[in-house]
């Protein structure tokens, strides 16, 4: 609630984030930037285990977030 109040463009409305359900995560270690080897590796391999980079989070998406990945199931 506090983050949504301070940074509404960054945080989801309270109670609407998939992070709390364990079906979304934010990564670092190179994956937080487009064009890195880490991000490319994730794009190639994450779908093998049910994870994906949402289209809205793509570099050309409505809210570019290279670090954000979601789980779609296997």
C-alpha positions as a Markdown table, in Angstrom:
| # | Residue | x | y | z |
|---|---|---|---|---|
| 1 | Unk | 0.0 | 0.0 | 0.0 |
| 2 | Unk | 2.8 | 2.4 | 0.9 |
| 3 | Unk | 4.8 | 1.7 | -2.3 |
| 4 | Unk | 1.7 | 2.2 | -4.4 |
| 5 | Unk | 1.0 | 5.5 | -2.7 |
| 6 | Unk | 4.6 | 6.7 | -3.2 |
| 7 | Unk | 5.3 | 5.3 | -6.7 |
| 8 | Unk | 1.9 | 4.6 | -8.4 |
| 9 | Unk | 3.6 | 4.2 | -11.8 |
| 10 | Unk | 5.8 | 1.5 | -10.5 |
| 11 | Unk | 3.7 | -0.5 | -8.1 |
| 12 | Unk | 0.5 | -2.4 | -8.8 |
| 13 | Unk | -2.6 | -1.5 | -7.0 |
| 14 | Unk | -2.6 | -3.3 | -3.6 |
| 15 | Unk | -4.0 | -6.8 | -3.9 |
| 16 | Unk | -3.6 | -7.1 | -7.7 |
| 17 | Unk | 0.1 | -8.2 | -8.1 |
| 18 | Unk | 0.9 | -11.7 | -9.1 |
| 19 | Unk | 4.1 | -11.4 | -7.0 |
| 20 | Unk | 2.1 | -12.2 | -3.9 |
| 21 | Unk | 0.8 | -15.4 | -5.4 |
| 22 | Unk | 4.3 | -16.6 | -6.4 |
| 23 | Unk | 3.5 | -16.4 | -10.1 |
| 24 | Unk | 5.7 | -13.4 | -10.9 |
| 25 | Unk | 9.2 | -12.3 | -9.9 |
| 26 | Unk | 11.6 | -9.5 | -10.5 |
| 27 | Unk | 15.2 | -10.5 | -11.3 |
| 28 | Unk | 18.6 | -8.8 | -11.2 |
| 29 | Unk | 22.1 | -10.1 | -11.9 |
| 30 | Unk | 22.0 | -8.9 | -15.5 |
| 31 | Unk | 18.4 | -9.9 | -16.2 |
| 32 | Unk | 17.2 | -6.4 | -15.2 |
| 33 | Unk | 18.4 | -4.9 | -18.5 |
| 34 | Unk | 17.4 | -5.5 | -22.0 |
| 35 | Unk | 20.2 | -6.7 | -24.4 |
| 36 | Unk | 22.2 | -8.6 | -21.8 |
| 37 | Unk | 23.3 | -12.2 | -22.1 |
| 38 | Unk | 21.4 | -13.0 | -19.0 |
| 39 | Unk | 18.1 | -11.6 | -20.4 |
| 40 | Unk | 18.6 | -13.4 | -23.7 |
| 41 | Unk | 19.3 | -16.6 | -21.8 |
| 42 | Unk | 16.1 | -16.2 | -19.8 |
| 43 | Unk | 14.1 | -15.4 | -23.0 |
| 44 | Unk | 15.3 | -18.7 | -24.5 |
| 45 | Unk | 15.1 | -21.0 | -21.5 |
| 46 | Unk | 12.5 | -19.7 | -19.1 |
| 47 | Unk | 9.6 | -21.0 | -21.2 |
| 48 | Unk | 10.9 | -24.5 | -20.8 |
| 49 | Unk | 9.8 | -24.4 | -17.2 |
| 50 | Unk | 6.6 | -22.3 | -17.6 |
| 51 | Unk | 8.0 | -18.8 | -17.1 |
| 52 | Unk | 7.7 | -16.0 | -19.7 |
| 53 | Unk | 8.4 | -12.3 | -20.2 |
| 54 | Unk | 5.0 | -10.6 | -20.6 |
| 55 | Unk | 4.5 | -8.6 | -23.8 |
| 56 | Unk | 3.6 | -5.5 | -21.8 |
| 57 | Unk | 7.0 | -5.7 | -20.1 |
| 58 | Unk | 8.9 | -6.0 | -23.4 |
| 59 | Unk | 11.2 | -3.2 | -24.6 |
| 60 | Unk | 8.4 | -2.1 | -26.9 |
| 61 | Unk | 5.6 | -2.9 | -24.4 |
| 62 | Unk | 3.4 | -0.5 | -22.5 |
| 63 | Unk | 5.5 | -0.7 | -19.3 |
| 64 | Unk | 9.0 | -1.9 | -20.2 |
| 65 | Unk | 10.3 | -4.0 | -17.3 |
| 66 | Unk | 13.1 | -6.3 | -18.4 |
| 67 | Unk | 13.4 | -7.7 | -14.8 |
| 68 | Unk | 9.8 | -8.9 | -14.6 |
| 69 | Unk | 8.9 | -12.5 | -15.4 |
| 70 | Unk | 5.7 | -14.4 | -14.9 |
| 71 | Unk | 4.7 | -18.0 | -14.5 |
| 72 | Unk | 2.1 | -19.4 | -16.9 |
| 73 | Unk | 2.2 | -23.0 | -15.9 |
| 74 | Unk | 3.6 | -26.1 | -17.5 |
